[in-house]
Amino acid sequence: MKYRLLLLLPLMLSCADTPVPGPPGFPEGTLVDLTYAFDSTTIFWPTANGFELSVDARGRQEAGYWYEANSFSTAEHGGTHLDAPVHFSEGQWTTDAIPLTRLIGPAVVVDVSEAALANRDYLVSVADFERWESEHGLLPDGVIVLVRTGYGAFWPDREQYMGTAERGPDAIQLLHFPGIAPEAASWLATERTINAIGIDTPSIDTGQSQLYEAHQNLFAANIPAFENVANLDRLPASGATVIALPMKITGGSGGPLRIVAVVPDM
């Protein structure tokens, strides 16, 4: 046995000296939470059931320790959440199938708040993205694009944020909030190589959309979306890193999302 160990020792030492590549360093900077909390005030689509939390247990147990446990129910698409590509494109990624590399990475913020706050039905155009590029350079490959309309300032006031506080199917025609123009969504999907898109409104399509073409055009290219993203006013136009991790629902078309950004300290 001793002889065998002596023969193996050079190999063991050789392996020990071989560099093993590790994960890239975590970016330094200030953490910014881009997520709204889920509670009774959380905004959902007018036809969706909201978030409900019920207490299963809360109190001091006979053995002397404190114990709490709850149950919750929620629609996939409400609050800060992920839209998986399968949501509007048959056969594309479900929530659990989206690679983590598409949900973590460098982010840019395209600020259209001045125009969007002046027009509740504003459509973010190709020109808006080209204007950003004229100031900051081409959108980098693999970037997460976040669109700031300024409507995050209205959360959780349903009427101000969505255009209506009414619920049910008839309320859909009353929705008024900005979204991405179909041709701009197509441009992002075909002329640029982005990993994901996010927006600070209930949908990447405008409230008055009938065909949800921004969803269709982006999701056909397997580009996931983040909706109801918070605090985009706290991010720079470029330089932040985003980590967007949804509840991993097998076969899901979306789900609650915890999304944060790391903003470099200047």
N, C-alpha and C positions, 0 to 999 in steps of 0.2 A: 504493500500500500504506500509506504514511504517513497519507494522508487517511482511509482506512478505519479505521486504528487510533485516530485522533483521534475519529472518530465513535463507536467502540465504548468509548472510555475511560470516559465517564460511566456507561454500563451496567455495565462491569466494576467501577467503584468502588461503584455502587449495590449490586451483588451482594455485594461484599466487606463492605459495612456491614450487610448483613441478618443478624440473629441466626439462628443455626442451633441448634435445640434439641438438646442432648446427652443422654446417658444419665443417669439419676438418680445422685446421689453414692453411692459405696459406703459402707455403714454403718460407723461406727467402733466399735471394741470389741475384745474378746478372741475369737480364733478357737478353736472347740472342735470337735475331730474326733469325729464321731458314727459312725465306720466301724470295723468290725473288719477286721484284715488277713486276706487270703486266704492260707492255708497248710494244712499237714496236719492242724491242729487245728480248722479251720473246721467249724461245725455245719451240717449239711444235713438235709433231710427223710429219714426212715429208708429210703425207697425210692429216693433220688437218689444218683447218683455224686458223690463229693466232689471237691475241688479237687486237681488234679495239675499239678506243674511239672516239666518235663523240660529238661535242659541240652542245647542244640544245639551251642553252642561256648563255650569259656571258656579263655582262655589267651593267651600272648604269641604274636603272629603272626610269620611269617618276616621281614616288613618292619619289625618292632620294636615295633609298637603293640599295646596290650591290646585284646581283643575278647571281648564276652559277648553271647549271644543265647539265649533260651529259648522253649519252646512251653508253652502251658498248656491245660488242658481243665477245664470246670466245668459243672455244671447251672445253668440260669438262676436257680433258686430255692434259694439257700443263702447262708450268710454274710449280711452286710448287703446287701440287694438290693431291687430294685423289683418290685412286682407291677403289671403293666399291666392296665387294665380288661378287656382281651380274655381274660385268664387265666380269668375265670369269667363272662364276659358276651359272647356271640357278637356280632360286628360292632362292638364298641367299640374304643377306641384300642389299638393295638399300642405296643410300647416306643418305636419311632421316631416315632410320631405324636403323642405327648403334647406339648402346647405347653410351651415353657420357662417360660411365665408360671404354669403349674400346679406347677412344681417349685422355684421360687424365690420367697420372700416371707416375710412375718411369720409367726411360729410361736408357739403356746401349748403348755404342758405341763400335762396333766391327770394329777395324781399320785393313783393308787389303790393305792400300794405297801403301805400298812398292811393293807388288806383282802385284797389279792392274795397277799401273803406268808403270810397266815394260811389261805389256801384256794387250793390249786394250780389248781382248776377255776373260779376266780372269773370271773364275767361282768361286764364293765364296763357299767354301766346308764345309762339316760337320767338317772337321779337323780344319778349321778356327774358328768355333764356340767352338769346344772343347778346342782349344788353349786358347781362351778367358776365358773359364771356369776354365782351369788349373791355371790361374793367379788370377781370381776374384771369383771363386765359381760358382755353377750351376746358370743358368739363372733363376731368381726368377719368380714364377708364377705371371701372370698378368703384365709382363714387356712389355715395348715398345722397340723393338730392332731396332737400327739405324746402318746401315752399311756404313762405310766411305771408299770410294775407292780413294779419293783424286781428283776426277774429278770436284769437285766444283770449283777448282782453275781455270778451263777453262771457266766458265760461263762469258759472254754470247756468246763466240766464238763457233758457231755451229760446225764447222769442227773439232776443238779440242775436244769439249765436246761430240759430237755424232759420229764423224768419217767422217761426210760429211755435207756440207752445202746445198746440192741439195734438191729439193722438189719434191713431187709426188711419185706415187707407185714404180717407178724404183729406187728411192733413198733408199728404205728399205733394199735392199740387200747390200748397202754400209755402213750400220750402224755398228760401232765398238765401243763398250763400255762395261765395266764389268757388270755382273749381278749375281744372285744367282743360283747355280746349282740346277737342279730339285730334286736331292736326298737330298740336304741340306734344301730345302723348305719343302719337305716331313718330314724330321727329325724335323724341327721346329714345324710343324703342329701336329705331332703324338707323339714325344718324349718329347716335352716341352709344356708349357702352356703360350703362349704369347698373348698379347692383340692386337698388331699391329706390322708392320714392316715398316721401311723407308730406303731410299737409296739416295745418292747424284748423281744419274745418271737419264736418262730419263725413266728408266724402271727397275723393279726388275728382269726381264729377261735380259740376255745379248743381245747386239744389233744384234747378228747373230742367235738368237733363231728363230726357225720355228714354234714351237708348244706352246710357252709361258707356259712351264710346271711349272715354279715357280709360276706364277699367278694361274694356275689351282690347284696346290697342296695346296697352302695357302688359296685360296678363297673357296675351297670346305669345309674348316674348319671355314669359316666365319672370316678370319683374314684379316682386311683391310690393305692397303698399302699406304705409302706416297712416292711420287717420286719427283725428283728435289729438294731435301731438301738442304738448304743452311747452311753454317757455321758449319759443323760438326766438324771441326778442333778446334772449341772453346768449345767443350763439353768434360767432363772427361769420362773415360771408364765406370764409374758408379756414381750414386749419383744425377744426374740431374732429374728434373721433367719436363715432356713435356705436353703441352696443344695444341692439334691439332684440330682446329674447321673449318670444310669445310662449304661452302655455302650449306644451307639445301635445296636441290633440291628434290622435291617429285618424286620418281621413278627414280632418277638419278643413273648413273653408276659410277659417280665420281663428281669432281668439284673443283674449286679453293680452296686452303687451306691456312689459316693463322695459322702457327705453330710457337710456341715459346718455349723456355726452361728456366727453373729457375736453375741456377748453384749455389750451396752453396758456400758462401765465405769461403775461407780457412784461 
